[in-house]
Amino acid sequence: MTTGPTTTDWHTQDGSTWATVAAEAGSRVFASCICNAGAVAERVRSLEGPLTVVACGERWPDGSLRPCVEDLLGAGALLCRLPGSRSPEAESAVDAWLAAESRGLARTLAACGSARELRAKGHEEDVTYASEHDVSAVVPVLADGRFVPAAALG
């Protein structure tokens, strides 16, 4: 993630679908990943009510769901910083995060399917960046159909 201009296209086909569905249901939607989990946790910690975290995954070329470890770990990186009770699914994401942190996050992510695909396409730097924990203070929030830095909304 970058601090860039006031808007950033954070969408993926699957992530944007989930974000839109949640927003249409009246939820406040934030985007979090390994790179900004600490900043997002700090922002949402003060919100009242339940919190839903969705590790969106990816899509196979045929449109079917393709779960991905980087989204599971990103969810765990966020959830481990938040107080309160957790579902078994949330606990599993936290456990996966803590295990990856213990083994070495960069090593864990470098071995996953998405990383192998990115390297094969010549995008090694994307793999490296995706494994950088808490390097971004940007907290993207969905507003008027696009993600903008929460700081820009006041």
N, C-alpha and C positions, 0 to 999 in steps of 0.2 A: 504494500500500500504506500501511497505517496501523499504528501500534504498538498501538492499541486494547487490548481485553482479551486474555486469554491464548490465545484461539482466534480464528481469522479464517477465513471461508469464501472460500478462494482459488480455488475450483473454477469451471471452465467445463465444459460438457458434454464437450468433447474433451480438455481438459487433465486433467480428473479421471479420464477413462478411461485415459489413458497413465500417469498417476501410480499408479493402482490396479494396472495390469498390471505396472509396474516393481516396486512394493512386493510384490506376490504372487510375483514371481520372486526376491525376496530383496534387492533393491536398497534403499539408503537414498535417499530421494527429497526433493529440495529444490526450492523454487519460486523462480525468478529472473526478473527483467525489467529493463528499462532503469533503473527507479527504485532497485533494490537490488543491481545486478550487482556492485558493489565489495564489499559486505558478504558476498554469497554466495561470491564468489571467495576472499575471505579465509578463510571457513569451510571450504570444500572443498579448498583448496590443501594442507592437511596430511593429507588422506585418502590412503591407499595404494590402488593399483590403478587400473584404467581408469575413466574418467569418461564417461558418456553424456549428451549434452545434446540435448534434443528441443524443437525449435521447433514447438509443437503446432498452430498455425494455428486455424482456426475451422471451422464447418460451415455450408454453405448450407442454406436451408430444406428442401431435399430430402434432407439428410443427407450429401451428398458433401463431400469435403474442400475447404476454401477456404484455401489458404496465405495468410498475411498478413505484410506487411513488418515490422510491429512485433515479431512473435515472432522473425523472422530477425535483426533488429537487436538484440533482447534477448539472443539466443544469442551473437551476436558480441561484445556488450559484456561478457559473462561470459568467453567463451573467450579474448579478447585479453589477459586478465589471468592466464591460467593457463599454467604451464610445461608442457613436454613436446611430443611430436609431435602433429600434428593430421591428421585425415582431410581429403581434398579438400573434403568438405561443410563441415567445421568451418572450414577456411581461407576458404571462400566466405562464410561468415557473418561472420568477422572482417573480410574485405575489404569487405563491405557495410557493416558498422559503421563502419569507418574512413572510408569514402567519405561516409557520412551525416554523420559528425562533421565532416568537412572542409567539406561543403556547407552544413551547418547542420542539426542534428538536428530542431529544432522545425519548420523549413521542410519538411524531408523528410517527417516524420510528418504534418504538416498537410495534405499533398497526397495521402496514401494513401486507399484506399477506405474503410477503417474510420473514419478521421477524418471523411471526408465524410458517412458515415452517421450518426455521432454528432452532428455539427453539425446535420444535418437534423432530428434528434430533440431538439434543444435542449441538447445536452450538450457545449458548447464547453469547459467547465472540465475535462472528462475528457481531451480531446485535449491540452490544455495540460499537465495533470499527467503524462500518459503520456510526455511528451517531457522530463521533468525527470530528469536523469541523477544517480544516486547520492544521492538525497534521503532514502532510507530505510536504516536500519541493521538492519531486521528481516530475519531469515533463516528463512523458513518451512520446516519439515520435516514430512513426513508421519508421523504417529504415531497408531496406532489408528483409521485411516480418516479422519483430518482433519488439516489443516495447523495447526501450532502454532508459535510462535516457538521457534527452537532454544534460545534462552537459557532458556526455561521448562523445558527438559528437563535442563539442567545440563551 
